[in-house]
Every structure is written in C-alpha cells, then in structure tokens.
Amino acid sequence: MTVTVRNGSPRLTFDGPASWTGHRVGRQVRLRASHFDSGANDTLFSAVTRDDSTDDEYAPNAGSCDRAQAFTRAGMYTIGLKVSDDDRARGSAAPWRFVTVSA
C-alpha cells in the first residue's frame, strides 16, 4: 500500500483596504489580511508586493498578515499579498488592491 500526503496551500483573504480607496501622502495605508493553513506544524511567510518598489517579506502574526506603509508620492498604486509555508505551498489574495494617494 502507498500513502501519499499532500501539503495544502495556505488560504489568504484580503480584508482591507478596499480597492480605489483614497489616502494621503505620508499617512499609513493599513493592509489587513487573514490566513489559514491546514498544516499545524507549518511555518508561514508573508510577502507584500507594491508597485512603488517597497516589497516586504515578514513572518505573519497568528492568523493575520497585517502590514502598514506610508506612500511618499501621490499616485495610484497596486498592492498584492502572498503567503507561503515552509513546504513551499503558496496562497495569494485575489484580486490585487488599488489605492490612490494624494498630496
């Protein structure tokens, strides 16, 4: 008999900010996301991708991948979020979020 064990991907839910929300230059934009991973012994890693070249990798807190950033220039930005486990299974929050930042 052969037993195959598969590693399930972590699941990730974007809780905020809502797309197309307005923010001010220099003020924190709070990224809120919750995650779930069925692997009780997995170590998780979060990664935020922003198109202003301020990508960020970090260890998430229990059940959340929350992060904050203040944009330094006005414009429209996309924010993406991924979570992976130590077995290389990945989950991502779709869709990306779009925020506008004004002076």
C-alpha positions in Angstrom: 0.0 0.0 0.0 1.2 3.5 -0.8 0.2 6.5 1.1 0.6 10.0 -0.5 0.5 13.0 1.7 -0.1 16.3 0.0 0.6 19.7 1.5 -2.3 22.0 1.2 -1.7 25.6 0.2 -2.4 28.3 2.8 -5.5 30.3 2.2 -5.5 34.1 2.3 -8.3 36.6 2.4 -7.7 40.4 1.8 -9.7 42.2 4.5 -8.6 45.8 3.6 -8.1 48.3 2.3 -10.9 48.2 -0.2 -9.9 48.9 -3.8 -9.9 52.5 -5.0 -9.8 54.0 -1.5 -8.1 57.4 -1.1 -5.2 58.0 1.1 -2.8 60.9 1.9 0.9 61.0 1.2 2.8 60.2 4.4 -0.1 58.6 6.1 -0.2 54.9 6.9 -2.2 52.6 4.5 -3.1 49.6 6.6 -3.2 46.2 4.8 -5.3 43.7 6.6 -5.5 40.1 5.6 -6.3 36.8 7.3 -4.8 33.5 6.6 -5.4 29.8 7.3 -3.2 26.9 6.8 -4.2 23.3 7.5 -0.6 22.3 8.3 -0.4 22.6 12.1 3.3 22.4 12.1 3.9 24.8 9.1 5.9 28.0 9.4 4.3 30.7 7.3 5.9 33.7 5.5 4.0 36.7 4.1 5.1 38.9 1.2 3.6 42.2 0.1 4.2 43.4 -3.4 3.7 47.1 -4.1 4.4 48.8 -7.4 6.4 51.6 -5.7 9.3 49.1 -5.2 8.8 48.7 -1.5 8.2 45.0 -1.4 8.2 43.4 2.1 8.6 39.9 3.4 7.9 39.1 7.0 6.5 36.5 9.4 2.8 36.9 9.9 1.1 37.1 13.3 -1.3 34.4 14.5 -4.0 34.3 11.8 -3.1 37.6 10.1 -0.7 39.1 7.6 -1.4 42.7 8.5 1.1 45.4 7.4 1.2 49.2 7.0 3.1 51.6 4.8 3.1 55.3 4.1 3.5 56.2 0.4 5.9 59.0 -0.2 4.5 60.2 -3.5 1.0 60.8 -4.9 -0.3 58.3 -7.4 -2.3 55.1 -8.0 -0.7 52.0 -6.5 -1.3 48.3 -6.6 -0.8 46.1 -3.6 -0.5 42.3 -3.8 -0.2 39.8 -1.0 1.0 36.2 -0.8 1.6 33.7 1.9 3.7 30.6 1.8 4.6 27.8 4.1 7.9 26.1 4.8 7.0 23.3 2.4 6.8 25.9 -0.4 3.0 25.8 -0.8 1.6 29.2 -1.7 -1.6 31.1 -1.4 -2.4 34.6 -2.7 -5.1 37.0 -2.1 -7.0 38.0 -5.2 -7.7 40.4 -6.5 -4.9 42.9 -6.1 -5.9 46.1 -4.3 -5.6 49.5 -6.0 -5.2 52.6 -3.8 -4.9 56.2 -4.7 -2.6 58.5 -2.8 -2.9 62.3 -3.0 -0.9 65.2 -1.6 
